[in-house]
Amino acid sequence: MSALVLALVAGAVVGLALGALGGGGSVLAVPALIYLLGFTPAAATTASLVIVTVTSLTALYAHARAGHVRWKAGAAFAATGLLPAALAGAAAARLPQAALTLAFAAVAALAALKMLRTADPAAARSGGVRPGRAAGTGAGLGALTGLLGVGGGFLAVPALVTVLAFEMQAAVGTSLLVITANSLASLATRSGAAVSLDRAVVGPFIATAVLGAWDGKRLAAKVSGPRLQRVFAVLLLAVAAFMLADAVT
């Protein structure tokens, strides 16, 4: 199968995840870029940020039109992660490739477990808004975005539900604002690396991801959020296991 076809298929899946769940696309984008398209882990994290930024903006527009974005709270949440995202993005290029792969596998596994937990309505119930914890969570998400090239939506959605007491639809929509802000902050420290990416692969990847995001938004309106989360969580666990096995062998 040619690199172009693989990029088109992978992009569609990433966009579908972002549109339907408000996150998780970059957790699939990085392994797809590494194992299907031959990118190094460092190049894959940079390419993922470009892909996720464009796709998240598209999905954000769709959710905003439906009234599912809480702009003020989302902007405040995202602001706490901007500096960590920029600093971690600058540090990422200095880390060994194997360390990036291991860290990414661990984050993918954590994301899957978080999704399985919040797919249970009882587990997702919040005890009230906790601003201090929200600030710490936002900073942590920013650092993950910068270091590993992940938008952080897979952790932002559970955080917005459990820490800020958002309902699921608002959490999904608002997480896209957080993803976009963090990704742009990280890309600002990787501008040189972003210019050197293979546009013949990244361009088609982005195109089908954008289309997939619109389909994901429609899918989210038809299928229950918990069911989507469970399916995606199982896929993430498989990806994490594969990357872990690859890193230690």
C-alpha positions as YAML, in Angstrom:
chain: A
units: angstrom
residues:
- id: 1
  name: MET
  ca: [0.00, 0.00, 0.00]
- id: 2
  name: SER
  ca: [1.42, 3.39, -0.98]
- id: 3
  name: ALA
  ca: [2.32, 6.10, 1.53]
- id: 4
  name: LEU
  ca: [-0.38, 8.35, 0.06]
- id: 5
  name: VAL
  ca: [-3.15, 5.79, 0.62]
- id: 6
  name: LEU
  ca: [-1.91, 5.09, 4.16]
- id: 7
  name: ALA
  ca: [-1.85, 8.82, 4.92]
- id: 8
  name: LEU
  ca: [-5.40, 9.23, 3.62]
- id: 9
  name: VAL
  ca: [-6.76, 6.33, 5.68]
- id: 10
  name: ALA
  ca: [-4.89, 7.30, 8.85]
- id: 11
  name: GLY
  ca: [-6.01, 10.91, 8.51]
- id: 12
  name: ALA
  ca: [-9.65, 9.89, 8.24]
- id: 13
  name: VAL
  ca: [-9.43, 7.84, 11.45]
- id: 14
  name: VAL
  ca: [-7.68, 10.65, 13.33]
- id: 15
  name: GLY
  ca: [-10.27, 13.20, 12.23]
- id: 16
  name: LEU
  ca: [-13.12, 10.88, 13.16]
- id: 17
  name: ALA
  ca: [-11.75, 10.52, 16.67]
- id: 18
  name: LEU
  ca: [-11.26, 14.26, 17.14]
- id: 19
  name: GLY
  ca: [-14.69, 15.12, 15.80]
- id: 20
  name: ALA
  ca: [-16.55, 12.49, 17.80]
- id: 21
  name: LEU
  ca: [-14.62, 12.53, 21.08]
- id: 22
  name: GLY
  ca: [-12.94, 15.95, 21.19]
- id: 23
  name: GLY
  ca: [-9.56, 14.27, 21.54]
- id: 24
  name: GLY
  ca: [-7.55, 11.14, 20.98]
- id: 25
  name: GLY
  ca: [-6.68, 11.85, 17.35]
- id: 26
  name: SER
  ca: [-3.05, 12.68, 18.05]
- id: 27
  name: VAL
  ca: [-2.63, 9.49, 20.07]
- id: 28
  name: LEU
  ca: [-3.37, 7.66, 16.82]
- id: 29
  name: ALA
  ca: [-1.58, 10.14, 14.55]
- id: 30
  name: VAL
  ca: [1.86, 9.66, 16.11]
- id: 31
  name: PRO
  ca: [1.95, 5.83, 15.88]
- id: 32
  name: ALA
  ca: [0.50, 5.99, 12.35]
- id: 33
  name: LEU
  ca: [3.22, 8.40, 11.27]
- id: 34
  name: ILE
  ca: [5.94, 6.25, 12.83]
- id: 35
  name: TYR
  ca: [4.86, 2.72, 11.92]
- id: 36
  name: LEU
  ca: [2.90, 3.28, 8.71]
- id: 37
  name: LEU
  ca: [4.69, 6.24, 7.15]
- id: 38
  name: GLY
  ca: [8.26, 5.87, 8.41]
- id: 39
  name: PHE
  ca: [8.62, 9.09, 10.43]
- id: 40
  name: THR
  ca: [11.06, 9.25, 13.34]
- id: 41
  name: PRO
  ca: [9.40, 9.76, 16.75]
- id: 42
  name: ALA
  ca: [10.62, 13.39, 16.86]
- id: 43
  name: ALA
  ca: [9.32, 14.15, 13.35]
- id: 44
  name: ALA
  ca: [6.07, 12.32, 14.09]
- id: 45
  name: THR
  ca: [5.32, 14.43, 17.16]
- id: 46
  name: THR
  ca: [5.90, 17.64, 15.18]
- id: 47
  name: ALA
  ca: [3.78, 16.45, 12.24]
- id: 48
  name: SER
  ca: [1.07, 15.37, 14.67]
- id: 49
  name: LEU
  ca: [0.90, 18.89, 16.11]
- id: 50
  name: VAL
  ca: [0.38, 20.36, 12.65]
- id: 51
  name: ILE
  ca: [-2.29, 17.78, 11.80]
- id: 52
  name: VAL
  ca: [-4.10, 18.12, 15.11]
- id: 53
  name: THR
  ca: [-4.03, 21.94, 15.07]
- id: 54
  name: VAL
  ca: [-5.72, 22.17, 11.68]
- id: 55
  name: THR
  ca: [-8.19, 19.36, 12.40]
- id: 56
  name: SER
  ca: [-9.07, 20.69, 15.85]
- id: 57
  name: LEU
  ca: [-9.84, 24.12, 14.42]
- id: 58
  name: THR
  ca: [-12.25, 22.49, 11.98]
- id: 59
  name: ALA
  ca: [-13.92, 20.42, 14.66]
- id: 60
  name: LEU
  ca: [-14.02, 23.44, 17.01]
- id: 61
  name: TYR
  ca: [-15.95, 25.41, 14.42]
- id: 62
  name: ALA
  ca: [-18.49, 22.60, 14.06]
- id: 63
  name: HIS
  ca: [-19.00, 22.28, 17.82]
- id: 64
  name: ALA
  ca: [-19.15, 26.06, 18.28]
- id: 65
  name: ARG
  ca: [-21.97, 26.29, 15.76]
- id: 66
  name: ALA
  ca: [-23.87, 23.77, 17.85]
- id: 67
  name: GLY
  ca: [-23.27, 25.83, 21.01]
- id: 68
  name: HIS
  ca: [-21.06, 23.22, 22.70]
- id: 69
  name: VAL
  ca: [-18.02, 25.43, 23.44]
- id: 70
  name: ARG
  ca: [-17.63, 27.31, 26.72]
- id: 71
  name: TRP
  ca: [-15.22, 29.97, 25.54]
- id: 72
  name: LYS
  ca: [-14.41, 31.76, 28.79]
- id: 73
  name: ALA
  ca: [-13.78, 28.68, 30.91]
- id: 74
  name: GLY
  ca: [-11.99, 26.93, 28.04]
- id: 75
  name: ALA
  ca: [-9.66, 29.89, 27.43]
- id: 76
  name: ALA
  ca: [-8.78, 30.09, 31.13]
- id: 77
  name: PHE
  ca: [-8.12, 26.34, 31.25]
- id: 78
  name: ALA
  ca: [-5.96, 26.49, 28.10]
- id: 79
  name: ALA
  ca: [-3.99, 29.53, 29.31]
- id: 80
  name: THR
  ca: [-2.45, 27.53, 32.16]
- id: 81
  name: GLY
  ca: [-0.91, 25.13, 29.64]
- id: 82
  name: LEU
  ca: [0.59, 27.55, 27.11]
- id: 83
  name: LEU
  ca: [3.97, 28.11, 28.79]
- id: 84
  name: PRO
  ca: [4.45, 24.41, 29.70]
- id: 85
  name: ALA
  ca: [3.59, 23.47, 26.11]
- id: 86
  name: ALA
  ca: [6.18, 25.87, 24.69]
- id: 87
  name: LEU
  ca: [8.92, 24.80, 27.12]
- id: 88
  name: ALA
  ca: [8.27, 21.09, 26.63]
- id: 89
  name: GLY
  ca: [8.21, 21.53, 22.86]
- id: 90
  name: ALA
  ca: [11.69, 23.05, 22.97]
- id: 91
  name: ALA
  ca: [12.95, 20.18, 25.15]
- id: 92
  name: ALA
  ca: [11.44, 17.38, 23.06]
- id: 93
  name: ALA
  ca: [14.13, 17.53, 20.35]
- id: 94
  name: ARG
  ca: [16.81, 16.76, 22.93]
- id: 95
  name: LEU
  ca: [15.27, 13.52, 24.19]
- id: 96
  name: PRO
  ca: [16.32, 10.06, 22.91]
- id: 97
  name: GLN
  ca: [13.94, 8.50, 20.38]
- id: 98
  name: ALA
  ca: [13.36, 5.42, 22.57]
- id: 99
  name: ALA
  ca: [12.42, 7.61, 25.53]
- id: 100
  name: LEU
  ca: [9.82, 9.44, 23.43]
- id: 101
  name: THR
  ca: [8.33, 6.13, 22.29]
- id: 102
  name: LEU
  ca: [8.13, 4.76, 25.84]
- id: 103
  name: ALA
  ca: [6.61, 7.98, 27.14]
- id: 104
  name: PHE
  ca: [4.07, 8.02, 24.36]
- id: 105
  name: ALA
  ca: [3.07, 4.39, 25.03]
- id: 106
  name: ALA
  ca: [2.55, 5.21, 28.70]
- id: 107
  name: VAL
  ca: [0.41, 8.26, 27.86]
- id: 108
  name: ALA
  ca: [-1.69, 6.25, 25.39]
- id: 109
  name: ALA
  ca: [-2.35, 3.61, 28.05]
- id: 110
  name: LEU
  ca: [-3.28, 6.31, 30.59]
- id: 111
  name: ALA
  ca: [-5.62, 7.92, 28.07]
- id: 112
  name: ALA
  ca: [-7.35, 4.59, 27.45]
- id: 113
  name: LEU
  ca: [-7.86, 3.99, 31.17]
- id: 114
  name: LYS
  ca: [-9.19, 7.54, 31.63]
- id: 115
  name: MET
  ca: [-11.66, 7.02, 28.79]
- id: 116
  name: LEU
  ca: [-12.86, 3.71, 30.21]
- id: 117
  name: ARG
  ca: [-13.38, 5.37, 33.59]
- id: 118
  name: THR
  ca: [-15.31, 8.37, 32.30]
- id: 119
  name: ALA
  ca: [-17.40, 6.13, 30.06]
- id: 120
  name: ASP
  ca: [-19.00, 5.05, 33.35]
- id: 121
  name: PRO
  ca: [-21.49, 7.82, 34.25]
- id: 122
  name: ALA
  ca: [-21.11, 7.14, 37.97]
- id: 123
  name: ALA
  ca: [-17.31, 7.41, 37.81]
- id: 124
  name: ALA
  ca: [-17.49, 10.59, 35.78]
- id: 125
  name: ARG
  ca: [-19.64, 12.41, 38.30]
- id: 126
  name: SER
  ca: [-17.91, 15.41, 39.85]
- id: 127
  name: GLY
  ca: [-17.94, 16.56, 43.43]
- id: 128
  name: GLY
  ca: [-17.79, 20.21, 42.41]
- id: 129
  name: VAL
  ca: [-15.60, 22.72, 40.63]
- id: 130
  name: ARG
  ca: [-11.97, 22.78, 41.88]
- id: 131
  name: PRO
  ca: [-10.08, 25.76, 40.34]
- id: 132
  name: GLY
  ca: [-6.67, 24.82, 41.79]
- id: 133
  name: ARG
  ca: [-6.83, 21.32, 40.41]
- id: 134
  name: ALA
  ca: [-8.07, 22.68, 37.08]
- id: 135
  name: ALA
  ca: [-5.01, 24.94, 36.79]
- id: 136
  name: GLY
  ca: [-2.65, 22.07, 37.56]
- id: 137
  name: THR
  ca: [-4.40, 19.81, 35.08]
- id: 138
  name: GLY
  ca: [-4.25, 22.48, 32.36]
- id: 139
  name: ALA
  ca: [-0.50, 22.94, 32.92]
- id: 140
  name: GLY
  ca: [0.07, 19.20, 32.76]
- id: 141
  name: LEU
  ca: [-1.86, 18.90, 29.51]
- id: 142
  name: GLY
  ca: [0.21, 21.70, 28.00]
- id: 143
  name: ALA
  ca: [3.44, 19.93, 28.94]
- id: 144
  name: LEU
  ca: [2.23, 16.68, 27.37]
- id: 145
  name: THR
  ca: [1.28, 18.51, 24.20]
- id: 146
  name: GLY
  ca: [4.70, 20.08, 23.85]
- id: 147
  name: LEU
  ca: [6.69, 16.99, 24.72]
- id: 148
  name: LEU
  ca: [4.81, 14.26, 22.88]
- id: 149
  name: GLY
  ca: [2.93, 16.09, 20.15]
- id: 150
  name: VAL
  ca: [-0.46, 15.14, 21.55]
- id: 151
  name: GLY
  ca: [-3.26, 17.65, 21.71]
- id: 152
  name: GLY
  ca: [-4.28, 16.44, 25.16]
- id: 153
  name: GLY
  ca: [-7.99, 16.21, 24.41]
- id: 154
  name: PHE
  ca: [-8.11, 12.61, 25.58]
- id: 155
  name: LEU
  ca: [-7.22, 13.90, 29.05]
- id: 156
  name: ALA
  ca: [-8.89, 17.31, 28.74]
- id: 157
  name: VAL
  ca: [-12.36, 15.81, 28.25]
- id: 158
  name: PRO
  ca: [-12.27, 13.75, 31.48]
- id: 159
  name: ALA
  ca: [-10.73, 16.73, 33.31]
- id: 160
  name: LEU
  ca: [-13.44, 19.13, 32.15]
- id: 161
  name: VAL
  ca: [-16.11, 16.62, 33.20]
- id: 162
  name: THR
  ca: [-14.69, 15.71, 36.60]
- id: 163
  name: VAL
  ca: [-12.88, 18.92, 37.64]
- id: 164
  name: LEU
  ca: [-15.03, 21.67, 36.10]
- id: 165
  name: ALA
  ca: [-18.32, 19.72, 36.12]
- id: 166
  name: PHE
  ca: [-18.98, 20.13, 32.38]
- id: 167
  name: GLU
  ca: [-21.58, 17.95, 30.72]
- id: 168
  name: MET
  ca: [-20.06, 15.65, 28.09]
- id: 169
  name: GLN
  ca: [-21.06, 17.65, 24.99]
- id: 170
  name: ALA
  ca: [-19.61, 20.87, 26.41]
- id: 171
  name: ALA
  ca: [-16.45, 19.04, 27.50]
- id: 172
  name: VAL
  ca: [-15.91, 17.62, 24.01]
- id: 173
  name: GLY
  ca: [-16.44, 20.99, 22.32]
- id: 174
  name: THR
  ca: [-14.37, 22.99, 24.80]
- id: 175
  name: SER
  ca: [-11.51, 20.47, 24.75]
- id: 176
  name: LEU
  ca: [-10.97, 21.35, 21.09]
- id: 177
  name: LEU
  ca: [-10.24, 24.95, 22.12]
- id: 178
  name: VAL
  ca: [-7.68, 23.65, 24.62]
- id: 179
  name: ILE
  ca: [-6.10, 21.34, 22.03]
- id: 180
  name: THR
  ca: [-5.75, 24.15, 19.48]
- id: 181
  name: ALA
  ca: [-4.16, 26.57, 21.94]
- id: 182
  name: ASN
  ca: [-1.67, 24.05, 23.33]
- id: 183
  name: SER
  ca: [-0.71, 22.76, 19.90]
- id: 184
  name: LEU
  ca: [-0.05, 26.26, 18.57]
- id: 185
  name: ALA
  ca: [2.10, 27.09, 21.61]
- id: 186
  name: SER
  ca: [4.17, 23.95, 21.11]
- id: 187
  name: LEU
  ca: [4.52, 24.50, 17.36]
- id: 188
  name: ALA
  ca: [5.91, 27.97, 18.02]
- id: 189
  name: THR
  ca: [9.03, 26.32, 19.48]
- id: 190
  name: ARG
  ca: [9.26, 23.78, 16.63]
- id: 191
  name: SER
  ca: [8.77, 26.09, 13.65]
- id: 192
  name: GLY
  ca: [11.98, 24.99, 11.94]
- id: 193
  name: ALA
  ca: [11.12, 21.31, 12.29]
- id: 194
  name: ALA
  ca: [7.61, 21.88, 10.97]
- id: 195
  name: VAL
  ca: [8.95, 23.48, 7.78]
- id: 196
  name: SER
  ca: [11.04, 20.37, 7.01]
- id: 197
  name: LEU
  ca: [8.10, 17.90, 7.17]
- id: 198
  name: ASP
  ca: [7.16, 15.84, 4.12]
- id: 199
  name: ARG
  ca: [4.23, 17.83, 2.73]
- id: 200
  name: ALA
  ca: [3.34, 15.07, 0.25]
- id: 201
  name: VAL
  ca: [2.37, 12.92, 3.24]
- id: 202
  name: VAL
  ca: [1.25, 15.48, 5.81]
- id: 203
  name: GLY
  ca: [-0.96, 17.40, 3.37]
- id: 204
  name: PRO
  ca: [-3.23, 14.45, 2.42]
- id: 205
  name: PHE
  ca: [-3.23, 13.32, 6.07]
- id: 206
  name: ILE
  ca: [-4.61, 16.72, 7.09]
- id: 207
  name: ALA
  ca: [-7.17, 16.80, 4.28]
- id: 208
  name: THR
  ca: [-8.84, 13.52, 5.22]
- id: 209
  name: ALA
  ca: [-8.53, 14.34, 8.93]
- id: 210
  name: VAL
  ca: [-10.53, 17.54, 8.38]
- id: 211
  name: LEU
  ca: [-13.22, 15.62, 6.48]
- id: 212
  name: GLY
  ca: [-13.21, 12.93, 9.16]
- id: 213
  name: ALA
  ca: [-13.73, 15.55, 11.88]
- id: 214
  name: TRP
  ca: [-17.03, 16.60, 10.29]
- id: 215
  name: ASP
  ca: [-18.14, 12.96, 10.07]
- id: 216
  name: GLY
  ca: [-17.08, 12.47, 13.69]
- id: 217
  name: LYS
  ca: [-19.25, 15.38, 14.79]
- id: 218
  name: ARG
  ca: [-22.25, 13.76, 13.09]
- id: 219
  name: LEU
  ca: [-21.36, 10.37, 14.59]
- id: 220
  name: ALA
  ca: [-21.27, 11.87, 18.08]
- id: 221
  name: ALA
  ca: [-24.86, 13.03, 17.63]
- id: 222
  name: LYS
  ca: [-26.02, 9.50, 16.77]
- id: 223
  name: VAL
  ca: [-23.98, 7.22, 19.04]
- id: 224
  name: SER
  ca: [-23.74, 7.56, 22.81]
- id: 225
  name: GLY
  ca: [-20.55, 9.13, 24.17]
- id: 226
  name: PRO
  ca: [-19.79, 6.25, 26.57]
- id: 227
  name: ARG
  ca: [-20.01, 3.67, 23.77]
- id: 228
  name: LEU
  ca: [-17.66, 5.68, 21.56]
- id: 229
  name: GLN
  ca: [-15.22, 6.10, 24.42]
- id: 230
  name: ARG
  ca: [-15.12, 2.37, 25.19]
- id: 231
  name: VAL
  ca: [-14.41, 1.42, 21.60]
- id: 232
  name: PHE
  ca: [-11.70, 4.03, 21.28]
- id: 233
  name: ALA
  ca: [-10.16, 3.09, 24.64]
- id: 234
  name: VAL
  ca: [-9.73, -0.53, 23.56]
- id: 235
  name: LEU
  ca: [-8.00, 0.64, 20.38]
- id: 236
  name: LEU
  ca: [-5.70, 2.90, 22.39]
- id: 237
  name: LEU
  ca: [-4.71, 0.06, 24.71]
- id: 238
  name: ALA
  ca: [-3.73, -2.04, 21.71]
- id: 239
  name: VAL
  ca: [-1.65, 0.82, 20.28]
- id: 240
  name: ALA
  ca: [0.06, 1.37, 23.66]
- id: 241
  name: ALA
  ca: [0.90, -2.32, 24.00]
- id: 242
  name: PHE
  ca: [2.38, -2.43, 20.48]
- id: 243
  name: MET
  ca: [4.53, 0.67, 21.03]
- id: 244
  name: LEU
  ca: [5.74, -0.58, 24.40]
- id: 245
  name: ALA
  ca: [6.74, -3.93, 22.92]
- id: 246
  name: ASP
  ca: [8.53, -2.17, 20.07]
- id: 247
  name: ALA
  ca: [10.44, 0.15, 22.41]
- id: 248
  name: VAL
  ca: [11.77, -2.61, 24.68]
- id: 249
  name: THR
  ca: [12.77, -5.09, 21.96]
...
